[in-house]
């Protein structure tokens, strides 16, 4: 299996998991707890970094679910996933 085929399968997997009604509910819960709706800034820089890490994971999932394959390939080419 080529890297492109693996990526396409992975995108399909994300869309399958988070495209179901249960997956959509989980994604909404993750949005709430991963500092997506509110600022992740805290007075403690380590806490801010931790919150930004959570936010980053959520945004990755959201990208894989909401974008089409061509957009994801372009993001990879631009270094978004390095």
C-alpha positions as CSV (number, residue, x, y, z in Angstrom):
1,X,0.0,0.0,0.0
2,X,1.4,3.4,-1.0
3,X,1.6,6.4,1.4
4,X,-1.2,8.1,-0.6
5,X,-3.4,5.0,-0.3
6,X,-2.7,4.8,3.5
7,X,-3.6,8.5,3.8
8,X,-6.8,8.0,1.8
9,X,-7.8,5.0,4.0
10,X,-7.0,7.0,7.2
11,X,-9.2,9.9,6.0
12,X,-12.0,7.4,5.3
13,X,-11.6,6.0,8.8
14,X,-11.8,9.4,10.4
15,X,-14.9,10.2,8.4
16,X,-16.5,6.8,9.3
17,X,-15.7,7.1,13.0
18,X,-16.7,10.8,13.5
19,X,-19.4,10.8,10.8
20,X,-21.8,8.6,12.7
21,X,-24.3,10.1,15.2
22,X,-22.3,8.8,18.1
23,X,-19.1,10.2,16.5
24,X,-20.7,13.6,16.1
25,X,-21.7,13.7,19.7
26,X,-18.1,12.7,20.8
27,X,-16.7,15.4,18.5
28,X,-19.0,18.0,20.1
29,X,-17.8,17.0,23.5
30,X,-14.2,17.1,22.5
31,X,-14.8,20.6,21.1
32,X,-16.1,21.7,24.5
33,X,-13.2,20.2,26.5
34,X,-10.3,20.9,24.2
35,X,-10.4,24.7,24.4
36,X,-11.7,25.2,20.9
37,X,-14.6,27.5,21.9
38,X,-12.6,29.6,24.4
39,X,-9.1,31.0,24.8
40,X,-6.5,28.5,25.9
41,X,-4.4,31.1,27.5
42,X,-3.6,30.6,31.2
43,X,-1.3,32.4,33.6
44,X,0.9,29.3,33.8
45,X,2.7,28.9,30.5
46,X,2.8,25.1,31.0
47,X,-0.9,25.0,31.4
48,X,-1.3,27.1,28.2
49,X,0.9,24.7,26.3
50,X,-1.1,21.8,27.6
51,X,-4.4,23.4,26.5
52,X,-2.9,24.3,23.1
53,X,-2.0,20.6,22.7
54,X,-5.5,19.5,23.4
55,X,-6.8,22.1,20.9
56,X,-4.3,21.0,18.3
57,X,-5.6,17.4,18.5
58,X,-9.2,18.5,18.1
59,X,-8.3,20.7,15.1
60,X,-6.5,17.7,13.5
61,X,-9.6,15.5,13.9
62,X,-11.8,18.3,12.6
63,X,-9.6,18.7,9.5
64,X,-9.6,15.0,8.7
65,X,-13.4,14.9,9.0
66,X,-14.5,18.1,7.3
67,X,-12.0,18.5,4.4
68,X,-11.9,16.5,1.2
69,X,-8.9,14.4,0.2
70,X,-7.5,17.0,-2.2
71,X,-7.5,19.7,0.5
72,X,-5.7,17.3,2.9
73,X,-3.1,16.4,0.3
74,X,-2.5,20.2,-0.3
75,X,-2.1,20.8,3.5
76,X,0.5,17.9,3.7
77,X,2.4,19.4,0.7
78,X,2.5,22.8,2.4
79,X,4.0,21.2,5.6
80,X,0.9,21.5,7.8
81,X,1.4,17.9,9.1
82,X,5.2,18.1,9.8
